[in-house]
Amino acid sequence: MSDLPEVLSYTKEHEWVEVLSPTRIRFGITDYAQGALGDIVYIQLPKINDQIQYGQICGEVESTKSVSEIFAPVSGTVLLVNESLNSSPELINQEPYSRGWIAEVEIDHLPELLSPSQYNLLINP
């Protein structure tokens, strides 16, 4: 596993959140999650202008091992999705914290998220 980027926040559902502005975030799945999934072969992204709700399903990831749901790490409106994942879902395996991001969302408020150290305790009890 790679080191957790300190500039990100995390969820118990193994997603990362990057705060881009007070009202905008970018999110993806963590290195731990992509490692557990194995080789990712397909992703169902949320759609632009979708209203997503914190903790609710907003997409799914299919790997050679299984299909996993993506849970919204925040509530808000999807502004942008990473279209390159449609043709190259393996970017999530290769670069989960950079080119493997999933979506950008306009939010009303940021929910309580896990710090890198809190998330590290979750994945390494």
Sequence and secondary structure as in RCSB ss.txt:
>XXXX:A:sequence
MSDLPEVLSYTKEHEWVEVLSPTRIRFGITDYAQGALGDIVYIQLPKINDQIQYGQICGEVESTKSVSEIFAPVS
GTVLLVNESLNSSPELINQEPYSRGWIAEVEIDHLPELLSPSQYNLLINP
>XXXX:A:secstr
     TT EE TTSEEEEEEETTEEEEEE HHHHHHH SEEEEE   TT EE TTSEEEEEEESS EEEEE SS 
EEEEEE THHHH TTHHHH TTTTT  EEEEESS    B HHHHHHHH  
